Each structure stands twice: as C-alpha cells, then as structure tokens.
Amino acid sequence: MDSLNQEWHVIANSEDIPFRHVYQSRLNGQELAVWRDYTGDVNVWENRCPHRGVRLTLGENVGDQLQCQYHGWKYQSGTGHCSFVPAHRTAQPSNACVKTYLCTELEGLIFVKLDTTNGTDAPKQLSLVDSLNSSNLRSQVIAVDAQTAIDTIKKGASSFAPVLGNRPEEIQFVDDGLTIDLTCTGLAETLRIFVQPESEQKVVIHARLYTDTPVDLQRKVMFMHVLTELFAQTERSTSISDSKNIIATDSSTHVNLGNPEVDSARKQIICTVIARNTETPDIDSFWLKPEEDQVLTLEPGMHVGLTTPSGHLRQYSIVNTPEERDVLIIGVKLEAKSRGGSRSMHSDVRVGSKMSITLPRNQFQLQPSERKAVLIAGGIGVTPLLAMALFQEQRDRNYHLHYFVRGNEHIAFKDRISALGNNCSTYVGLGIEETQSAITELLQGLNPESHDIYVCGPQAMIELVSTTAIKSGFSADQVYYEYFGLTDHATSRAHSEGGYQVTIQSTGQEFTVEPGRSLLQACLEAGVEIDYSCEQGVCGACMTKVISGDLQHEDVYLSSKEKNDGKLIMPCVSSCKSAKLVLDI
C-alpha cells in the first residue's frame, strides 16, 4: 500500500464536489475530506480536525474556510492553517494545521497523491487519451481488493464488443496499473476505468467515456448497462458469495431478527430491491426482499444497518408490520447536507439492485403496557412510529399518532397513514413557535397515569417533548425516544482525556488510546475492523463487546441497564476511565 501512496489516484468526480459541500472519500486506508472553496479550487485534507480529531466532513464549508462542527474551529483553504477559534475571538489563531494532500482537478476528475517524496508530476493517466469530450458514466463501490477488481475487469472486457459494434477479439485494452483503457478497432471511443483503492479490501471503480464528438444519452445508457453487469461480476468474485455463506450457516431458514447482541448485529444479509416509491419530494421508500426466501420475525421500532452504493453504512427504521414477513420497507430522506449515504440511495439504487444489510435490531421498543401509547413524529421520524401505530391498529389497542410535517406534500406513506383513520392527527405547515405550542398543549392535556410517550424526529422536538412531559408530571422512564441526528450530549466527550491500553481478546493485540483520540480512531488505526456510521453515539453501528474496563459512556443508544452492566461500549464517543480495556472482538 505504501507504493500506491506515491501514485496519483482518482478519488471523486467533479460533480461530487459542489460548492458549500464537504465530500468524504478514502484512499489506501486514509480518510479524506474533499471540498471546493468559493473560487472553485479543490482541497483534499485528512478528515480529522487537529484540535479534537472530529471528522471534518461533519463540518461546514463556509466558502474560503472549513469549519469543524465540534468546537467551531476554522481552517483556511489551500494551507489548512487554523484561522479562527470561537473561544478566543480576540487572540491569535492556533498554530494547528490540517494535513493537506496534493490534488488537481482535470477533465472532470479529482486526482490525489498522498506521498510527494517522488515528485509532484501531473497524473500520467491523462496522457493515455487525446479526446475532445469526456463523460462520467458511473462510480461503484465494491468490496474486493484492487488486483481482483483489475483482473475481473480484464476478463470482462469482451462484454463491451456488442456496444462498440465489433467482435470480442477486436477489443483492445491498455493496462497502466490501476487504470484500464478499453477501445475497439476503427472507433474513436475509449472507455477508461479508474480503480480507487479505498482499503485493502474495498475499491471504488470510476468509469468515464472519452470521444471525439459529443455522446448522446442513449449511447451513454448502453455503456452503463454493460458496466452494471461488469460491476456485478466483480462483486460476485468475492463479496456476495461471502455474504451468502454467512446466511447459510443459520440452522434454519427462519431467522429471528430480534437479538440485539453485537455478533448478530454484524451479520450481513443480501437483499434485492423489489420496489421503490416516491413518498414525498425528498423521501423515497425502498422494499428489500432478503435472498434465500428467509422468513423474518420483526417488531415495531426495529432498524437495520444498510451499506449504500457509496460504501456508507447508514441506519434506517423499518416501516412494515410484523405480519409483512417476507420484505423490509424503509424510508430514506435525501438530506440537503448528505455526506454521501442518502444521496447515494436516491441516485444509485434501482429496482433489482443488491443491498447488504445487518440483521434488524431494536433499541426503540414498544413497551407492553396498559397505558395509551402517544406517538409524536416529526418528518422522517415517522418511520418507526408508523410501524408502532399499525401494530397497535391491527390489535385494536389504544394509541394515537401525532405527525408534524412541513406541508401536505411532505406526508410520507400516505396509504399507511390513511389506514390509521381517526387515530392519526397531522399538523401541517406549523412554524417553530406554533409547533412548540401544539406539543405543549398536547402533553399538558394528558394524564401521566394512563399514557406513555414515544417521540422520534429532529433533536429539538425530542428535547421539547421530553422536558415538557416531565414538567407535566410524566416520569423520565415514560418517555421513549430515538435520535436521528447529532446531539450535544452524544459528542460532549468523544475523545479520551487520559491515555489507556486496549487489548483485543481474540488476538492478544495491544495498542494505546492516546489523550485526545477516540477509541474508534485508535481501533481503526491499529487495523481492528469495526463497523461505524454516525460517529455520534446515536445509531449503534459500532457497538462492541467489553471483557473488562471501567467505562465512560457518552452515547444515547445503550440503555441505562446496558451501561451499568459494562459489557458494551460505543467506541465512537465513549472511552475508558481505567488504565486497561479488554475488548471482545
């Protein structure tokens, strides 16, 4: 991998880096924050704030600077030098500096070179094609090593013969390391494929078409169909077969998905997208059917971890009821400040796409109680509460769903909402103060002895419901909630204040978590594979078993009992107060 650092690599297409956006990429195991300043210049930086190590891709592009979301430190475009510290507005900025990497933008591509000890020459890939026009076709994340990807692409080169109008034996390719050019005798078209090694076991394949004349849409689509099959062949070389082997180890085709244990949470299931529907202008639903005809045992409030085509692990609540046992239905909102997950789901997923998911788990359970369930949802937060409402409706139980949305066009899953009849109230187009008043009036009119409260939505709504409910006489354990985003509590102490030693039980590997670093960062840097997603202690993706250690919990995912037991930890935000920590990995 070290030799690869001395070469130029494609890490993104130009259209991936719009103004006011921060794009996350990875090259040879190095996480990168990629952003364009107001002049159009592209920056490629280490994806860590030098102050406390928070990912810069969680921050804000303010035009000529990148601002970390944790403490608001700003870093200057070009140099990466700290330019502003909010806590010391009148003092000189810190000497802290983000690590920057050599980059260039050419012909619609972003090139990066991690190690410049062997010079800073322009990317040699550009010398292979001399064409007037270039068109981006697509990029695809595949869980294989770079050499496997290259070998599979070479074997599948002949599949482009029908598109190019020639015989398979006339397909020519030029192999230059991790770049492949496919051409055909007598045609002035070149399909160039760049292989970006994200890590030792994951690549991003970028495909671009070079021509002497502009290419129409129909021609592009023909190439994309062939690319889809080529990428599928590459995936099948390792990733999908491995996933099926995991499924095949189950003793029965009936899978109980309610086990919250870490090992179960990390098992993978391959699903096929059998339907995709537009629910609102920014929310689409996806219907996922597990392979092997597995029968699912579901509970309302469950969620799955899903790996998007961009390679991001994201958590999505399940909308369907326990009776819908052969499919999983999720809703995905296209976030305006998407870090790649929701954008990839909306842009890249089609009917027939294969998706990898974790076994569903439940940290937002509908409690067995004689009290009436009051469900309060805001926006996309309706997904787990809708599953709860339908569950109650089918069993003729006492409940009511209160659904807050920006407008009528933003009501998601309208057919399922309508099935609730008078047990659902929608609040449309309310301002902040109006929403606060409606929630306050609602909660103050409830009897705490006969009601329980469930809330999911924006952080401000959750905090309002929780505080108002307690003021209205509810106990804290009568208010159940699920966060869909960042919380101040979850990130208040994301990094260790003192160093401690970590031992991996299965291998005996030892390493130190230095002050100012998170346990997750230390594990990844030591080569210990841990799934992660939000890095805010919210989603549960990084949940890890603990053998021993005095834990400092800072997440909102684990229950009070789980925290007191000390057998689980969220390494993205939590740490260890004792000198040694032993992890069951």
C-alpha positions as CSV (number, residue, x, y, z in Angstrom):
1,M,0.0,0.0,0.0
2,D,2.9,2.4,0.6
3,S,3.9,2.3,-3.0
4,L,0.4,3.3,-4.0
5,N,0.7,6.4,-1.9
6,Q,3.4,7.6,-4.4
7,E,1.0,7.4,-7.3
8,W,-1.9,9.6,-8.5
9,H,-5.4,8.3,-7.9
10,V,-8.9,9.4,-8.8
11,I,-11.0,9.9,-5.7
12,A,-14.1,11.6,-7.0
13,N,-15.8,13.2,-10.0
14,S,-16.0,17.0,-10.2
15,E,-19.8,16.8,-9.8
16,D,-19.3,15.1,-6.5
17,I,-17.8,18.4,-5.1
18,P,-20.4,21.1,-5.5
19,F,-20.0,24.5,-3.7
20,R,-20.7,24.6,0.0
21,H,-20.4,20.8,0.3
22,V,-17.8,18.6,2.0
23,Y,-17.3,15.2,0.4
24,Q,-15.9,12.1,2.2
25,S,-13.5,9.8,0.4
26,R,-10.9,7.2,1.3
27,L,-7.7,6.2,-0.4
28,N,-5.3,3.4,0.8
29,G,-7.0,3.5,4.2
30,Q,-6.6,7.3,4.6
31,E,-9.9,9.1,5.2
32,L,-10.2,12.3,3.2
33,A,-12.3,15.5,3.3
34,V,-12.7,16.9,-0.1
35,W,-14.2,20.4,-0.6
36,R,-14.3,23.3,-3.1
37,D,-13.8,26.9,-1.9
38,Y,-15.7,29.9,-3.3
39,T,-13.1,30.4,-6.0
40,G,-13.6,26.9,-7.3
41,D,-10.3,25.4,-6.0
42,V,-10.5,21.9,-4.6
43,N,-8.9,20.9,-1.3
44,V,-8.1,17.4,-0.2
45,W,-7.4,17.2,3.5
46,E,-7.0,14.5,6.2
47,N,-10.5,14.0,7.5
48,R,-9.7,15.0,11.1
49,C,-9.8,18.3,12.9
50,P,-6.3,18.7,14.5
51,H,-8.0,20.0,17.7
52,R,-10.0,17.0,18.9
53,G,-10.0,14.7,15.9
54,V,-13.6,15.0,14.8
55,R,-14.3,14.3,11.2
56,L,-14.2,17.5,9.1
57,T,-16.8,16.0,6.8
58,L,-19.3,16.6,9.6
59,G,-18.4,20.3,9.5
60,E,-19.4,23.2,7.3
61,N,-17.9,24.7,4.1
62,V,-18.1,28.4,4.7
63,G,-16.6,29.4,1.3
64,D,-12.9,30.1,2.0
65,Q,-12.7,28.1,5.1
66,L,-13.8,24.7,6.5
67,Q,-15.4,24.9,10.0
68,C,-15.3,21.9,12.4
69,Q,-18.8,21.2,13.9
70,Y,-17.4,20.2,17.3
71,H,-15.9,23.5,18.6
72,G,-16.2,25.7,15.6
73,W,-12.5,26.0,14.7
74,K,-12.0,27.2,11.1
75,Y,-9.2,26.2,8.7
76,Q,-8.1,28.2,5.7
77,S,-8.5,26.9,2.1
78,G,-5.2,25.9,0.5
79,T,-2.9,25.9,3.5
80,G,-5.1,24.2,6.1
81,H,-3.9,26.6,8.8
82,C,-6.3,27.4,11.7
83,S,-7.8,30.8,11.0
84,F,-10.3,31.2,13.8
85,V,-11.1,29.8,17.3
86,P,-14.5,30.9,18.6
87,A,-13.5,30.5,22.3
88,H,-10.6,33.0,21.8
89,R,-12.0,35.5,19.3
90,T,-9.5,38.3,20.1
91,A,-6.4,36.1,20.4
92,Q,-4.2,34.9,17.6
93,P,-5.4,31.7,15.9
94,S,-4.0,28.4,17.0
95,N,-0.9,27.0,15.2
96,A,-2.9,23.9,14.5
97,C,-2.9,22.9,10.8
98,V,-4.9,20.2,8.9
99,K,-2.8,17.8,7.0
100,T,-3.3,18.6,3.3
101,Y,-2.6,16.4,0.2
102,L,-1.5,17.3,-3.3
103,C,-4.5,17.3,-5.6
104,T,-5.6,18.5,-9.0
105,E,-8.8,18.7,-11.0
106,L,-8.6,17.6,-14.6
107,E,-11.2,16.7,-17.2
108,G,-14.0,16.3,-14.6
109,L,-11.9,14.2,-12.2
110,I,-10.3,14.9,-8.8
111,F,-6.8,13.3,-8.6
112,V,-4.8,13.0,-5.3
113,K,-1.3,11.9,-4.4
114,L,-0.7,11.1,-0.8
115,D,3.1,10.9,-0.8
116,T,5.1,13.5,-2.8
117,T,8.6,12.3,-2.0
118,N,9.0,11.1,-5.6
119,G,7.9,14.4,-7.2
120,T,4.7,16.2,-8.0
121,D,4.3,15.5,-11.7
122,A,0.9,15.6,-13.3
123,P,-1.2,12.5,-13.3
124,K,0.2,10.2,-16.0
125,Q,-3.3,8.8,-16.7
126,L,-4.2,11.8,-18.7
127,S,-1.6,11.1,-21.4
128,L,-3.4,7.9,-22.5
129,V,-6.3,9.6,-24.2
130,D,-6.4,12.6,-26.5
131,S,-10.2,13.3,-27.0
132,L,-12.3,16.4,-27.2
133,N,-15.1,15.2,-24.9
134,S,-15.3,13.1,-21.7
135,S,-18.5,12.0,-19.9
136,N,-18.8,10.5,-16.5
137,L,-20.7,7.2,-16.6
138,R,-20.8,6.0,-13.0
139,S,-18.9,5.1,-9.9
140,Q,-19.3,1.9,-7.9
141,V,-18.1,0.8,-4.5
142,I,-17.1,-2.9,-4.5
143,A,-15.8,-5.0,-1.6
144,V,-12.8,-6.6,-3.3
145,D,-9.1,-5.8,-3.4
146,A,-7.7,-3.7,-6.2
147,Q,-6.0,-6.6,-8.0
148,T,-9.1,-8.7,-8.0
149,A,-11.0,-5.7,-9.5
150,I,-8.4,-5.2,-12.2
151,D,-8.3,-9.0,-13.1
152,T,-12.1,-9.2,-13.3
153,I,-12.4,-6.1,-15.5
154,K,-9.8,-7.6,-17.9
155,K,-11.7,-10.9,-18.1
156,G,-15.0,-9.0,-18.8
157,A,-13.5,-6.6,-21.4
158,S,-15.0,-8.6,-24.3
159,S,-18.6,-7.8,-23.0
160,F,-18.2,-4.3,-24.5
161,A,-18.0,-5.7,-28.0
162,P,-21.7,-5.5,-28.7
163,V,-21.8,-1.9,-27.5
164,L,-18.8,-0.9,-29.6
165,G,-20.2,-2.9,-32.6
166,N,-17.2,-5.2,-33.1
167,R,-16.2,-8.7,-32.4
168,P,-14.9,-9.6,-28.9
169,E,-11.4,-10.4,-30.2
170,E,-11.1,-6.8,-31.5
171,I,-11.5,-5.3,-28.0
172,Q,-8.2,-3.8,-27.0
173,F,-7.2,-2.7,-23.6
174,V,-4.2,-0.8,-22.1
175,D,-3.4,-1.7,-18.6
176,D,-1.5,1.0,-16.6
177,G,-1.5,0.0,-13.0
178,L,-5.0,0.8,-11.7
179,T,-6.2,2.4,-14.9
180,I,-7.6,0.5,-17.8
181,D,-8.5,1.8,-21.3
182,L,-10.9,-0.2,-23.4
183,T,-11.0,0.6,-27.2
184,C,-12.0,-1.1,-30.4
185,T,-10.5,-1.1,-33.8
186,G,-11.9,1.6,-36.1
187,L,-13.8,3.5,-33.3
188,A,-12.8,6.8,-31.7
189,E,-14.2,5.9,-28.3
190,T,-12.3,5.0,-25.2
191,L,-13.8,3.7,-22.1
192,R,-11.5,4.4,-19.2
193,I,-11.8,2.7,-15.9
194,F,-10.0,4.0,-12.8
195,V,-9.7,1.8,-9.7
196,Q,-9.5,3.7,-6.5
197,P,-8.2,1.5,-3.6
198,E,-10.2,2.6,-0.6
199,S,-8.5,0.0,1.6
200,E,-7.0,-3.5,1.2
201,Q,-10.5,-5.0,0.7
202,K,-12.6,-2.3,-0.9
203,V,-12.3,-0.3,-4.1
204,V,-14.3,2.4,-5.9
205,I,-14.5,1.9,-9.7
206,H,-14.9,5.0,-11.8
207,A,-15.9,4.7,-15.4
208,R,-15.5,7.5,-18.0
209,L,-16.1,7.7,-21.7
210,Y,-13.8,9.7,-24.0
211,T,-14.9,10.6,-27.5
212,D,-14.1,13.0,-30.4
213,T,-17.8,14.1,-30.7
214,P,-20.5,14.6,-28.0
215,V,-22.2,11.4,-26.9
216,D,-26.0,11.3,-26.7
217,L,-27.9,9.9,-23.8
218,Q,-28.9,6.7,-25.5
219,R,-25.3,5.8,-26.1
220,K,-24.3,6.5,-22.5
221,V,-27.1,4.3,-21.3
222,M,-25.8,1.4,-23.5
223,F,-22.4,1.7,-21.8
224,M,-24.0,1.9,-18.4
225,H,-25.9,-1.3,-18.9
226,V,-22.7,-3.2,-19.7
227,L,-20.9,-1.6,-16.8
228,T,-23.7,-2.7,-14.4
229,E,-23.1,-6.3,-15.4
230,L,-19.3,-5.9,-15.3
231,F,-19.5,-4.4,-11.7
232,A,-21.9,-7.3,-10.8
233,Q,-19.3,-9.8,-12.0
234,T,-16.6,-8.1,-9.9
235,E,-18.9,-8.1,-6.8
236,R,-19.6,-11.8,-7.3
237,S,-15.9,-12.6,-7.3
238,T,-15.9,-12.3,-3.5
239,S,-18.4,-10.1,-1.7
240,I,-21.8,-11.6,-2.5
241,S,-20.7,-15.2,-2.2
242,D,-19.2,-14.5,1.1
243,S,-22.4,-12.9,2.3
244,K,-24.4,-16.0,1.2
245,N,-22.0,-18.2,3.2
246,I,-22.9,-16.2,6.3
247,I,-26.6,-16.8,5.7
248,A,-26.1,-20.4,5.0
249,T,-24.6,-21.0,8.5
250,D,-28.0,-20.5,10.1
251,S,-29.5,-23.8,11.2
252,S,-32.9,-22.9,9.8
253,T,-34.4,-20.6,7.1
254,H,-36.4,-19.0,9.8
255,V,-34.3,-16.1,11.2
256,N,-35.3,-14.5,14.5
257,L,-34.1,-10.9,14.0
258,G,-34.8,-9.5,17.4
259,N,-31.5,-10.4,19.0
260,P,-29.6,-7.2,19.9
261,E,-26.2,-8.9,20.5
262,V,-23.3,-7.5,18.7
263,D,-22.4,-10.6,16.7
264,S,-25.9,-10.8,15.3
265,A,-26.0,-7.1,14.5
266,R,-22.9,-7.5,12.4
267,K,-24.1,-10.5,10.3
268,Q,-25.0,-9.5,6.8
269,I,-28.0,-10.3,4.6
270,I,-28.1,-9.7,0.9
271,C,-31.4,-8.2,-0.3
272,T,-32.9,-7.3,-3.6
273,V,-34.7,-4.1,-4.1
274,I,-38.1,-5.2,-5.5
275,A,-39.8,-1.8,-5.4
276,R,-39.0,1.9,-5.0
277,N,-41.7,4.5,-4.5
278,T,-41.7,8.3,-4.2
279,E,-43.3,9.2,-0.9
280,T,-42.6,13.0,-0.7
281,P,-40.4,15.4,-2.7
282,D,-37.4,14.3,-0.6
283,I,-38.4,10.8,0.8
284,D,-38.4,7.5,-1.2
285,S,-39.4,4.1,0.2
286,F,-37.4,1.0,-0.7
287,W,-38.7,-2.5,-0.5
288,L,-36.0,-5.0,0.3
289,K,-36.5,-8.8,-0.1
290,P,-33.9,-11.0,1.5
291,E,-32.4,-13.7,-0.6
292,E,-32.8,-17.4,0.3
293,D,-36.5,-16.8,1.0
294,Q,-35.9,-16.1,4.6
295,V,-38.9,-15.6,6.9
296,L,-38.4,-12.5,9.1
297,T,-39.5,-12.1,12.7
298,L,-40.0,-8.4,13.2
299,E,-41.0,-6.0,16.0
300,P,-42.2,-2.4,15.7
301,G,-39.3,0.1,16.3
302,M,-36.6,-2.1,14.6
303,H,-33.9,-0.7,12.3
304,V,-31.3,-2.1,10.0
305,G,-27.8,-1.1,9.1
306,L,-27.6,-0.7,5.3
307,T,-24.4,-0.3,3.2
308,T,-25.2,2.2,0.5
309,P,-23.7,2.0,-3.1
310,S,-21.3,4.8,-2.0
311,G,-19.9,2.5,0.7
312,H,-21.5,4.4,3.7
313,L,-23.1,2.4,6.5
314,R,-26.4,4.0,7.4
315,Q,-29.2,3.1,9.8
316,Y,-32.9,3.0,8.6
317,S,-36.0,2.2,10.6
318,I,-38.3,-0.5,9.3
319,V,-41.8,0.7,8.4
320,N,-43.6,-2.6,7.9
321,T,-45.5,-4.5,10.5
322,P,-44.5,-7.9,11.9
323,E,-47.1,-9.5,9.6
324,E,-45.2,-8.4,6.5
325,R,-42.6,-11.1,7.0
326,D,-41.0,-11.5,3.5
327,V,-39.9,-7.9,2.9
328,L,-38.3,-5.0,4.7
329,I,-39.6,-1.5,3.9
330,I,-37.5,1.6,4.7
331,G,-37.9,5.3,4.1
332,V,-34.8,7.4,3.1
333,K,-34.9,11.2,3.2
334,L,-32.5,12.9,0.8
335,E,-30.6,15.2,3.2
336,A,-29.6,18.6,2.0
337,K,-26.2,18.2,3.6
338,S,-25.8,14.5,2.8
339,R,-22.4,13.0,3.4
340,G,-23.0,10.5,0.7
341,G,-25.4,8.0,2.2
342,S,-28.9,9.3,1.4
343,R,-27.6,10.9,-1.8
344,S,-26.3,7.5,-3.0
345,M,-29.5,5.8,-2.1
346,H,-31.6,8.3,-4.1
347,S,-29.1,8.4,-7.1
348,D,-27.8,4.9,-7.4
349,V,-30.4,2.4,-6.2
350,R,-32.8,0.9,-8.7
351,V,-35.3,-2.0,-8.7
352,G,-33.1,-5.1,-9.0
353,S,-30.2,-3.6,-7.0
354,K,-28.5,-5.8,-4.5
355,M,-28.1,-4.3,-1.0
356,S,-26.2,-5.6,2.1
357,I,-28.0,-5.1,5.4
358,T,-27.4,-6.1,9.0
359,L,-29.8,-8.2,11.0
360,P,-32.5,-5.8,12.3
361,R,-32.3,-4.9,15.9
362,N,-34.5,-2.9,18.3
363,Q,-33.5,-0.2,20.7
364,F,-36.8,1.7,20.4
365,Q,-39.2,-0.9,21.6
366,L,-43.0,-0.6,22.0
367,Q,-43.5,-1.4,25.7
368,P,-46.1,-3.8,27.0
369,S,-48.3,-1.5,29.0
370,E,-52.0,-0.9,29.7
371,R,-51.3,2.8,29.2
372,K,-52.3,4.5,25.9
373,A,-49.3,5.0,23.6
374,V,-49.0,8.6,22.4
375,L,-46.7,8.7,19.3
376,I,-45.2,12.0,18.3
377,A,-43.3,12.2,15.0
378,G,-41.5,14.9,13.1
379,G,-40.7,14.5,9.4
380,I,-38.8,11.3,8.5
381,G,-39.1,10.4,12.2
382,V,-42.5,8.9,11.4
383,T,-41.0,5.7,10.1
384,P,-40.5,3.7,13.4
385,L,-43.7,5.3,14.9
386,L,-45.8,4.3,11.9
387,A,-44.7,0.7,12.4
388,M,-45.8,1.0,16.1
389,A,-49.2,2.6,15.1
390,L,-50.0,-0.1,12.6
391,F,-49.1,-2.7,15.1
392,Q,-51.5,-1.2,17.6
393,E,-54.2,-0.6,15.0
394,Q,-54.2,-4.3,13.9
395,R,-54.5,-5.4,17.5
396,D,-57.3,-2.9,18.4
397,R,-55.1,-1.3,21.1
398,N,-55.4,2.3,22.5
399,Y,-52.9,4.7,20.8
400,H,-52.7,7.9,18.8
401,L,-50.1,9.2,16.3
402,H,-49.4,12.9,16.1
403,Y,-47.5,13.7,12.9
404,F,-45.8,17.1,12.3
405,V,-44.8,17.9,8.6
406,R,-43.9,21.0,6.6
407,G,-46.7,20.7,4.1
408,N,-49.3,18.2,2.7
409,E,-46.8,17.2,0.0
410,H,-44.4,16.1,2.8
411,I,-46.8,13.5,4.3
412,A,-44.9,10.2,3.8
413,F,-46.5,6.7,3.4
414,K,-50.0,8.2,2.8
415,D,-51.7,4.8,2.3
416,R,-50.5,3.6,5.6
417,I,-51.3,6.9,7.4
418,S,-54.8,6.7,6.0
419,A,-55.2,3.2,7.4
420,L,-55.0,4.7,10.9
421,G,-58.2,6.7,10.4
422,N,-59.0,8.9,13.4
423,N,-56.1,7.6,15.4
424,C,-53.7,9.9,13.5
425,S,-53.6,13.7,13.6
426,T,-51.4,15.6,11.2
427,Y,-50.0,19.1,11.9
428,V,-49.2,20.8,8.6
429,G,-47.0,23.8,8.0
430,L,-46.6,24.9,11.6
431,G,-43.8,27.4,12.4
432,I,-41.4,26.8,15.3
433,E,-43.4,28.6,17.9
434,E,-46.7,27.1,16.7
435,T,-45.2,23.6,16.9
436,Q,-43.9,24.3,20.4
437,S,-47.4,25.5,21.5
438,A,-49.1,22.5,19.9
439,I,-46.8,20.0,21.6
440,T,-47.1,21.8,25.0
441,E,-50.9,21.9,24.8
442,L,-51.0,18.2,23.8
443,L,-48.8,17.0,26.7
444,Q,-50.3,19.1,29.3
445,G,-53.7,17.6,28.5
446,L,-52.6,14.1,29.1
447,N,-52.9,12.1,32.4
448,P,-49.4,10.6,33.2
449,E,-51.0,7.6,34.9
450,S,-52.7,6.4,31.7
451,H,-50.3,7.5,28.9
452,D,-46.8,6.6,27.7
453,I,-45.0,8.9,25.2
454,Y,-42.9,7.9,22.2
455,V,-41.1,10.5,20.1
456,C,-38.9,10.5,17.0
457,G,-37.8,13.4,14.9
458,P,-35.4,16.4,15.0
459,Q,-33.3,16.8,18.1
460,A,-35.2,20.0,19.1
461,M,-38.5,18.2,19.0
462,I,-37.2,15.3,21.1
463,E,-35.8,17.7,23.7
464,L,-39.1,19.7,23.8
465,V,-41.3,16.7,24.2
466,S,-39.0,15.2,26.9
467,T,-38.8,18.4,29.0
468,T,-42.5,19.3,28.6
469,A,-43.6,15.8,29.5
470,I,-41.6,15.8,32.7
471,K,-42.9,19.3,33.6
472,S,-46.4,17.8,33.0
473,G,-45.9,15.1,35.6
474,F,-44.5,12.2,33.5
475,S,-41.5,10.3,34.8
476,A,-38.4,10.1,32.6
477,D,-38.9,6.3,32.0
478,Q,-42.4,7.1,30.5
479,V,-40.8,9.0,27.6
480,Y,-39.3,6.8,24.9
481,Y,-37.3,8.4,22.0
482,E,-35.0,7.7,19.2
483,Y,-32.5,10.1,17.8
484,F,-32.0,10.5,14.1
485,G,-29.1,13.0,14.3
486,L,-26.4,14.8,16.3
487,T,-26.9,15.5,20.0
488,D,-24.7,17.7,22.2
489,H,-24.7,15.0,24.8
490,A,-23.5,12.4,22.5
491,T,-20.5,14.3,21.4
492,S,-19.6,16.1,24.7
493,R,-16.7,13.8,25.5
494,A,-16.0,11.9,22.3
495,H,-12.3,11.7,23.0
496,S,-10.3,10.3,25.9
497,E,-8.9,12.8,28.4
498,G,-6.2,10.4,29.5
499,G,-4.5,7.5,27.7
500,Y,-5.3,3.8,28.3
501,Q,-4.2,0.5,26.9
502,V,-6.5,-1.7,24.8
503,T,-6.3,-5.4,24.4
504,I,-8.1,-7.4,21.7
505,Q,-9.2,-10.6,23.4
506,S,-9.2,-12.9,20.3
507,T,-5.7,-12.0,19.0
508,G,-3.9,-10.5,22.0
509,Q,-3.1,-7.4,20.0
510,E,-2.4,-4.4,22.2
511,F,-2.3,-0.7,21.5
512,T,-2.8,2.7,23.3
513,V,-5.5,5.2,23.0
514,E,-3.7,8.5,23.3
515,P,-5.3,11.5,25.0
516,G,-7.4,13.5,22.6
517,R,-8.2,10.4,20.4
518,S,-11.4,8.3,20.3
519,L,-11.4,4.6,20.9
520,L,-12.8,4.1,17.4
521,Q,-10.0,6.1,15.8
522,A,-7.4,4.1,17.7
523,C,-9.0,0.8,16.7
524,L,-9.1,1.7,13.1
525,E,-5.6,2.9,13.1
526,A,-4.5,-0.4,14.7
527,G,-6.2,-2.3,11.9
528,V,-9.1,-3.5,14.0
529,E,-12.2,-3.6,11.9
530,I,-15.2,-2.0,13.5
531,D,-18.4,-1.0,11.7
532,Y,-19.4,2.6,12.2
533,S,-21.7,5.2,10.8
534,C,-22.9,8.3,12.7
535,E,-19.9,8.7,15.0
536,Q,-22.2,10.5,17.4
537,G,-23.3,7.7,19.7
538,V,-26.7,7.6,18.1
539,C,-27.0,4.7,15.6
540,G,-25.5,1.7,17.4
541,A,-23.4,0.6,14.4
542,C,-20.1,0.5,16.3
543,M,-21.4,-1.3,19.4
544,T,-18.6,-3.5,20.7
545,K,-18.5,-6.2,23.5
546,V,-16.3,-5.5,26.5
547,I,-14.4,-8.1,28.7
548,S,-13.1,-5.7,31.3
549,G,-12.6,-2.0,31.9
550,D,-14.2,1.0,33.8
551,L,-16.2,2.6,31.0
552,Q,-17.2,6.2,30.4
553,H,-20.4,6.1,28.4
554,E,-21.3,9.2,26.3
555,D,-23.8,7.7,23.9
556,V,-27.6,7.8,23.7
557,Y,-28.0,4.4,22.2
558,L,-27.4,2.0,25.1
559,S,-30.0,1.6,27.9
560,S,-29.2,2.6,31.5
561,K,-29.0,-1.1,32.3
562,E,-26.6,-1.9,29.5
563,K,-24.4,1.0,30.6
564,N,-24.4,-0.2,34.2
565,D,-23.6,-3.8,33.2
566,G,-20.4,-2.5,31.5
567,K,-20.4,-5.2,28.8
568,L,-21.0,-3.0,25.8
569,I,-19.4,0.2,24.5
570,M,-19.9,2.7,21.7
571,P,-16.2,3.4,20.7
572,C,-17.1,6.4,18.6
573,V,-17.9,8.5,21.6
574,S,-17.3,6.5,24.8
575,S,-13.9,5.8,26.5
576,C,-12.3,4.0,29.4
577,K,-11.5,5.5,32.8
578,S,-9.3,2.7,33.9
579,A,-5.7,2.0,32.7
580,K,-6.7,-1.1,30.7
581,L,-9.6,-2.0,28.4
582,V,-10.2,-5.5,27.0
583,L,-12.5,-5.8,24.0
584,D,-14.3,-9.0,22.9
585,I,-13.5,-8.8,19.2
